[in-house]
Amino acid sequence: MVKALKEIFEQHFGRNGEVIHSFFAPGRVCLIGEHLDYNGGFVLPCALSMGTYLLVRKRKDHILKLTSLNYSSSFEISLNEIDAKVGNDWWNYPVGVVNEFQKIVSGALGFEMLFNGDLPISAGLSSSASIEVVTAFSLNELLNTKLSLKEIALLSKRAENDFVGVQCGILDQYAVALGRKNHAMFLNCVTEEHEFIPVNIGDYEFIIANTNKPRQLENSAFNDRFNECRGALQIMQRLLPVNFLADATLQQFDSIEHFFPDEVTRKRAHHIVYEQERVKRAASALARGDVGELAALMNQSHASLRDYYDASCSELETIVSAALSVNGCLASRPSGAGFGGCTINLIRAEVKERFCEKVFSEYKMKTGLNAEFYEVKMEDGVKKFHLQ
């Protein structure tokens, strides 16, 4: 693929003798722990084999030229004119990253960038974080800024928060930047400390099912949930000595739950506190290879996202129901912010073909949409490729 992209790059931007550099950043899937990152909790993601390829070449002026084969569109802007996002298009993610670099590097050159990937768009597999991190990683090398992978993840998060306007936590960018092959990452989103847990689940495997109901986070209920959690935290802090919703233990929360003045903030806090406990138990179960407990926790997580966080939708509920009706599927839950996108499913490897066929058929019959399925192959984080 990379060799073909080089030919496309030169067709689009021309040949001038300058070096073309190539990079790759994966997407990510979260086994459990959605919405905990911006609420001070633990999460359990892994990096995927699917992701975003980037070819980039320096320019001698201050022009940034961006092209995406996935979106079949291009964008051009002077680096001197970057001040706010333009519309709700894909290019705001790399432009936001470039904007962050301009705060730490003076006199940066311009760039030509060609993006292409095999991640489904707006499906909850962090295509946006993949674009951000691969852009940041490439600029870090080309500008010799010597940022660590952790610093690259944090810079990418700032770009999404401050430039794009999505109030995400560190989960996506951290997993994309620092993922490890055949491991899940148990990440403390406050301290940013993490450990890698080998994924050894025997005759079982994870399958991603894409509802093909796209999300647009900046236009969805995501920022509403962020603000609702901030409101819930203000209420909790009047009653408990906590800095984040996820700081409360189950016992503490149960003792003060009836003090919440409205149902919405109570439900949001309930999901965060109980999901935090589920993530800790899931990490332990995964480390032990206890597939049964892991599956039970994943299913409980789905119910909480649906009933307490209101982050589901009819398409997600339909595909989860279809998945759980297949003998050999132990668990199914949304992965990503919700409101559409993908589910992560824990199944017996031997039923994979039947699982995909039955879920596709039932989901198509009930929604009219075509589900897509991807094997979860856990890979390393962002890296450089060498063009031949």
C-alpha positions as CSV (number, residue, x, y, z in Angstrom):
1,M,0.0,0.0,0.0
2,V,2.8,2.5,0.9
3,K,4.5,2.2,-2.5
4,A,1.2,2.8,-4.2
5,L,0.6,5.8,-2.0
6,K,3.9,7.3,-3.0
7,E,2.9,7.2,-6.7
8,I,-0.4,8.9,-5.8
9,F,1.4,11.5,-3.7
10,E,3.7,12.4,-6.6
11,Q,0.7,12.5,-9.0
12,H,-1.1,14.9,-6.6
13,F,1.7,17.1,-5.4
14,G,4.3,16.6,-8.1
15,R,7.9,15.5,-8.1
16,N,10.5,17.9,-6.8
17,G,13.4,15.8,-5.4
18,E,12.5,16.4,-1.8
19,V,12.2,13.4,0.6
20,I,8.8,11.9,1.1
21,H,8.4,10.5,4.6
22,S,5.8,7.8,5.6
23,F,4.1,7.0,8.9
24,F,1.3,4.9,10.3
25,A,-0.9,5.3,13.4
26,P,-3.4,2.6,14.4
27,G,-7.0,3.0,15.5
28,R,-8.0,1.7,18.9
29,V,-10.8,-0.3,20.4
30,C,-11.8,-0.1,24.1
31,L,-12.6,-3.4,25.7
32,I,-14.3,-1.6,28.6
33,G,-14.3,1.8,30.2
34,E,-16.0,4.3,27.9
35,H,-16.3,7.9,29.1
36,L,-14.0,7.3,32.1
37,D,-11.0,9.1,30.6
38,Y,-12.4,12.6,31.1
39,N,-13.9,11.6,34.5
40,G,-10.7,10.6,36.1
41,G,-10.9,6.8,35.8
42,F,-9.2,3.7,34.4
43,V,-9.7,2.4,30.9
44,L,-8.7,-0.7,29.0
45,P,-8.0,0.0,25.3
46,C,-5.8,-1.7,22.7
47,A,-4.3,-0.5,19.4
48,L,-5.5,-2.1,16.2
49,S,-3.8,-3.3,13.0
50,M,-6.2,-0.9,11.1
51,G,-5.2,2.7,11.0
52,T,-4.0,5.8,9.1
53,Y,-1.1,6.1,6.7
54,L,0.5,9.5,6.2
55,L,3.0,10.6,3.5
56,V,4.5,14.0,4.1
57,R,7.0,16.2,2.4
58,K,8.4,19.6,3.5
59,R,7.7,22.8,1.5
60,K,9.9,25.9,1.4
61,D,7.0,28.3,2.0
62,H,4.4,28.5,4.8
63,I,1.6,26.6,3.0
64,L,0.0,23.5,4.4
65,K,-1.6,21.2,1.8
66,L,-3.7,18.3,2.9
67,T,-5.3,15.5,0.9
68,S,-7.4,12.5,2.2
69,L,-8.1,9.6,-0.1
70,N,-10.8,8.4,2.3
71,Y,-12.7,11.7,2.2
72,S,-11.8,12.4,-1.5
73,S,-11.1,16.0,-0.6
74,S,-8.2,18.4,-0.1
75,F,-7.5,21.5,1.9
76,E,-4.9,24.3,1.7
77,I,-4.1,27.0,4.2
78,S,-1.2,29.3,5.1
79,L,0.4,28.5,8.4
80,N,0.2,32.2,9.1
81,E,-3.6,32.1,8.9
82,I,-4.4,29.2,11.3
83,D,-6.6,30.6,14.0
84,A,-9.8,28.6,14.2
85,K,-11.3,25.4,12.7
86,V,-12.9,25.5,9.3
87,G,-16.3,23.8,9.3
88,N,-16.6,20.3,10.7
89,D,-14.4,18.6,8.1
90,W,-11.6,16.0,8.6
91,W,-8.8,18.5,8.0
92,N,-9.4,20.2,11.3
93,Y,-7.7,17.3,13.0
94,P,-4.3,17.7,11.3
95,V,-4.6,21.5,11.2
96,G,-5.2,21.5,14.9
97,V,-2.0,19.5,15.5
98,V,0.0,21.8,13.2
99,N,-1.4,24.7,15.2
100,E,-0.1,23.1,18.4
101,F,3.4,22.7,16.9
102,Q,3.5,26.3,15.9
103,K,3.3,27.2,19.7
104,I,6.5,25.3,20.3
105,V,8.5,25.8,17.0
106,S,9.2,29.1,15.4
107,G,9.7,29.5,11.6
108,A,8.3,26.1,10.7
109,L,8.2,25.2,7.0
110,G,5.1,24.3,5.1
111,F,4.1,20.7,4.4
112,E,2.3,18.5,1.9
113,M,0.4,15.6,3.5
114,L,-1.5,12.7,2.0
115,F,-3.7,10.6,4.3
116,N,-5.2,7.2,3.7
117,G,-6.4,4.5,6.0
118,D,-8.5,1.4,6.5
119,L,-10.4,2.6,9.6
120,P,-14.2,3.1,9.1
121,I,-15.0,6.8,9.5
122,S,-17.0,8.0,12.5
123,A,-17.3,4.4,13.8
124,G,-15.8,4.8,17.3
125,L,-12.4,3.3,16.4
126,S,-10.6,6.6,16.8
127,S,-10.0,7.6,13.2
128,S,-9.7,11.2,14.4
129,A,-7.1,10.3,17.1
130,S,-5.2,8.2,14.5
131,I,-5.0,11.2,12.2
132,E,-3.9,13.5,15.0
133,V,-1.2,11.2,16.3
134,V,0.2,10.3,13.0
135,T,0.4,14.0,12.1
136,A,2.0,14.8,15.4
137,F,4.5,12.0,15.2
138,S,5.5,13.0,11.7
139,L,6.0,16.7,12.6
140,N,8.0,15.6,15.7
141,E,10.4,13.9,13.4
142,L,10.5,16.4,10.6
143,L,10.9,19.4,13.0
144,N,13.2,17.5,15.4
145,T,11.2,18.6,18.4
146,K,12.2,15.4,20.4
147,L,8.8,14.9,22.0
148,S,8.1,11.6,23.7
149,L,5.2,9.4,22.7
150,K,3.4,10.5,25.8
151,E,3.9,14.2,24.9
152,I,2.7,13.5,21.3
153,A,-0.5,12.0,22.7
154,L,-1.0,14.9,25.0
155,L,-0.4,17.4,22.2
156,S,-2.9,15.6,20.0
157,K,-5.5,15.7,22.8
158,R,-5.0,19.4,23.1
159,A,-5.6,19.8,19.4
160,E,-8.9,17.9,19.7
161,N,-10.1,19.7,22.8
162,D,-9.0,23.3,21.9
163,F,-9.1,23.4,18.2
164,V,-11.7,20.8,17.1
165,G,-13.8,21.4,20.1
166,V,-14.4,17.8,21.3
167,Q,-13.9,17.5,25.1
168,C,-12.4,14.0,25.0
169,G,-10.0,12.6,27.5
170,I,-6.6,11.0,26.9
171,L,-7.8,7.5,26.1
172,D,-7.8,7.6,22.3
173,Q,-4.6,9.4,21.7
174,Y,-2.7,7.5,24.4
175,A,-3.7,4.1,23.1
176,V,-2.9,5.1,19.5
177,A,0.5,6.5,20.4
178,L,1.7,3.9,22.9
179,G,-0.2,0.7,22.1
180,R,1.6,-2.7,22.2
181,K,1.2,-5.8,20.1
182,N,-1.0,-8.5,21.6
183,H,-1.6,-6.5,24.7
184,A,-4.4,-4.3,26.2
185,M,-3.4,-1.1,28.0
186,F,-4.6,-0.6,31.6
187,L,-4.4,3.2,31.8
188,N,-4.9,5.6,34.7
189,C,-6.2,8.6,33.0
190,V,-5.3,11.0,35.8
191,T,-1.7,9.9,36.5
192,E,-1.2,8.7,32.9
193,E,0.5,5.6,34.4
194,H,-0.2,2.4,32.5
195,E,0.6,-1.2,32.4
196,F,0.2,-3.7,29.5
197,I,-1.8,-6.9,30.0
198,P,-1.1,-9.8,27.7
199,V,-4.3,-10.9,25.9
200,N,-4.3,-14.7,26.2
201,I,-7.9,-15.8,26.0
202,G,-7.5,-19.3,24.5
203,D,-10.2,-20.4,22.1
204,Y,-11.9,-17.0,22.3
205,E,-11.4,-13.8,20.3
206,F,-12.7,-10.3,19.9
207,I,-14.7,-9.2,16.9
208,I,-15.7,-5.6,16.1
209,A,-19.1,-5.1,14.5
210,N,-19.7,-1.8,12.8
211,T,-23.3,-0.6,12.8
212,N,-22.6,1.8,9.9
213,K,-24.6,4.4,11.9
214,P,-22.0,7.2,11.8
215,R,-21.3,9.6,14.6
216,Q,-20.2,13.3,14.5
217,L,-18.9,13.9,18.0
218,E,-18.7,17.6,17.8
219,N,-22.4,17.6,16.7
220,S,-23.6,14.9,19.0
221,A,-24.4,14.4,22.6
222,F,-20.8,13.8,23.5
223,N,-20.1,17.3,24.7
224,D,-23.5,17.2,26.5
225,R,-22.3,14.2,28.5
226,F,-19.1,16.0,29.3
227,N,-21.0,18.9,30.7
228,E,-23.5,16.7,32.6
229,C,-20.6,15.0,34.3
230,R,-19.1,18.3,35.3
231,G,-22.5,19.1,36.8
232,A,-22.6,15.8,38.6
233,L,-19.1,16.3,40.0
234,Q,-20.0,19.7,41.5
235,I,-22.8,18.0,43.3
236,M,-20.6,15.1,44.5
237,Q,-17.9,17.4,45.7
238,R,-20.4,19.0,48.2
239,L,-20.8,15.6,49.7
240,L,-17.4,13.8,49.2
241,P,-13.7,14.7,49.1
242,V,-13.2,13.8,45.4
243,N,-11.5,15.5,42.5
244,F,-13.2,13.3,39.8
245,L,-16.4,11.3,39.6
246,A,-14.4,8.1,39.3
247,D,-12.7,8.8,42.7
248,A,-15.8,7.8,44.6
249,T,-16.1,4.2,45.8
250,L,-19.2,2.2,45.3
251,Q,-20.0,2.4,49.0
252,Q,-19.5,6.2,49.0
253,F,-21.7,6.7,46.0
254,D,-24.4,4.5,47.2
255,S,-24.6,6.5,50.4
256,I,-25.0,9.8,48.6
257,E,-26.9,8.9,45.4
258,H,-30.2,10.0,46.8
259,F,-28.9,13.5,47.3
260,F,-28.6,14.2,43.6
261,P,-31.3,16.8,42.8
262,D,-32.0,15.6,39.3
263,E,-32.2,12.2,37.5
264,V,-29.7,13.1,34.7
265,T,-26.7,14.0,36.9
266,R,-27.4,11.0,39.2
267,K,-27.4,8.6,36.3
268,R,-24.3,10.0,34.7
269,A,-22.4,9.7,38.0
270,H,-23.8,6.2,38.6
271,H,-22.4,5.0,35.3
272,I,-18.9,6.5,35.9
273,V,-18.5,5.1,39.5
274,Y,-19.7,1.6,38.7
275,E,-17.9,1.5,35.3
276,Q,-14.7,2.3,37.2
277,E,-15.1,-0.8,39.4
278,R,-15.9,-2.9,36.3
279,V,-12.7,-1.8,34.5
280,K,-10.6,-2.7,37.5
281,R,-12.2,-6.1,37.7
282,A,-12.0,-6.6,33.9
283,A,-8.2,-5.9,33.9
284,S,-7.8,-8.5,36.6
285,A,-9.9,-11.0,34.8
286,L,-8.0,-10.4,31.5
287,A,-4.7,-10.9,33.3
288,R,-6.0,-14.2,34.7
289,G,-7.5,-15.3,31.4
290,D,-10.9,-15.5,33.1
291,V,-13.1,-15.1,30.0
292,G,-16.4,-15.7,31.9
293,E,-15.9,-12.8,34.3
294,L,-14.6,-10.5,31.5
295,A,-17.7,-11.3,29.4
296,A,-20.1,-10.6,32.4
297,L,-18.4,-7.2,33.0
298,M,-18.6,-6.3,29.4
299,N,-22.3,-7.0,29.3
300,Q,-22.9,-5.1,32.5
301,S,-21.0,-2.2,30.9
302,H,-23.4,-2.2,27.9
303,A,-26.4,-2.1,30.1
304,S,-25.0,0.9,32.1
305,L,-24.1,2.8,28.9
306,R,-27.7,2.2,27.8
307,D,-29.6,2.8,31.0
308,Y,-27.5,5.3,32.9
309,Y,-25.4,7.1,30.3
310,D,-28.0,7.2,27.5
311,A,-25.2,6.6,25.0
312,S,-26.9,4.0,23.0
313,C,-29.2,4.1,20.0
314,S,-31.6,1.7,18.2
315,E,-28.9,0.5,15.8
316,L,-26.5,-0.4,18.7
317,E,-29.2,-2.1,20.6
318,T,-30.3,-4.1,17.5
319,I,-26.7,-5.3,16.8
320,V,-26.0,-6.2,20.4
321,S,-29.2,-8.2,20.6
322,A,-28.4,-10.0,17.4
323,A,-24.9,-10.8,18.6
324,L,-25.9,-12.2,22.0
325,S,-28.5,-14.4,20.2
326,V,-25.6,-16.3,18.6
327,N,-24.6,-19.4,20.6
328,G,-20.9,-18.9,21.3
329,C,-21.1,-15.1,21.7
330,L,-20.4,-14.3,25.4
331,A,-20.5,-10.5,25.4
332,S,-21.3,-7.5,23.2
333,R,-21.0,-3.9,24.1
334,P,-20.5,-0.5,22.4
335,S,-16.9,0.6,22.0
336,G,-16.2,4.3,21.6
337,A,-18.4,7.2,22.7
338,G,-21.6,5.4,21.6
339,F,-24.5,7.1,19.8
340,G,-23.7,4.8,16.9
341,G,-20.4,3.3,15.7
342,C,-19.1,-0.1,16.6
343,T,-19.5,-2.8,19.2
344,I,-16.8,-5.1,20.6
345,N,-17.8,-8.8,20.8
346,L,-16.3,-11.6,22.7
347,I,-16.9,-14.9,20.9
348,R,-15.7,-18.4,20.6
349,A,-13.3,-18.4,17.6
350,E,-15.0,-21.5,16.1
351,V,-18.3,-19.6,15.6
352,K,-16.8,-16.5,13.9
353,E,-18.2,-17.2,10.5
354,R,-21.7,-18.1,11.8
355,F,-21.6,-15.1,14.1
356,C,-20.9,-12.7,11.3
357,E,-23.5,-14.2,9.0
358,K,-26.3,-14.3,11.5
359,V,-25.7,-10.8,12.9
360,F,-25.4,-9.4,9.4
361,S,-28.7,-11.0,8.4
362,E,-30.7,-10.0,11.5
363,Y,-29.3,-6.5,11.6
364,K,-30.0,-5.9,7.9
365,M,-33.5,-7.2,8.3
366,K,-34.3,-4.9,11.2
367,T,-32.4,-1.7,10.2
368,G,-31.8,-1.9,6.5
369,L,-28.1,-1.2,7.2
370,N,-25.2,-3.5,6.3
371,A,-23.0,-4.3,9.3
372,E,-19.3,-4.8,8.8
373,F,-17.0,-7.0,10.8
374,Y,-13.3,-6.8,11.7
375,E,-11.0,-9.1,13.6
376,V,-9.3,-7.5,16.5
377,K,-5.5,-7.8,15.9
378,M,-3.7,-5.9,18.6
379,E,-0.7,-4.0,17.3
380,D,1.9,-1.5,18.3
381,G,1.3,2.2,18.3
382,V,2.4,5.0,15.9
383,K,5.6,4.3,13.9
384,K,7.5,5.3,10.8
385,F,7.7,3.4,7.5
386,H,10.5,3.5,5.1
387,L,9.5,4.0,1.5
388,Q,11.3,1.8,-1.1
